[in-house]
Amino acid sequence: MLHVDRNRDGTIAGATELVTWRLAGDVLRRDAGGGAQPVVNGVRALHLAYLDASGAPTTDPAAVCRVNITLVTRADHATSRAARDLAAVFATDVHLRNR
């Protein structure tokens, strides 16, 4: 779940300021208050790593300064076994502004 102050009133409240991501089967869905909508099909894996200021993994929410996100996908409508076995890996780091 992500929280965002869309109306910039200093308070996070209301359905449009809470964004939920859900991996259901191999479909990644996003819900920003209007119901879960498919974003990516063919997801093999979704990994979130929470890191502290020194880059070390942490389980303490107050210590998280960066989140490493890795998404692994496969071809959605592959016709051959070789194509079905191919994977694409997308990775990024998100630095939290308030830390």
Secondary structure, DSSP 8 states (H G I E B T S, - for coil): -EE--TT-SS---SGGGEEEEEEETTEEEEESSS--EEEESSEEEEEEEEE-TTS-B---GGG--EEEEEEEEE-TT--SHHHHH-EEEEEEEEE-TT-
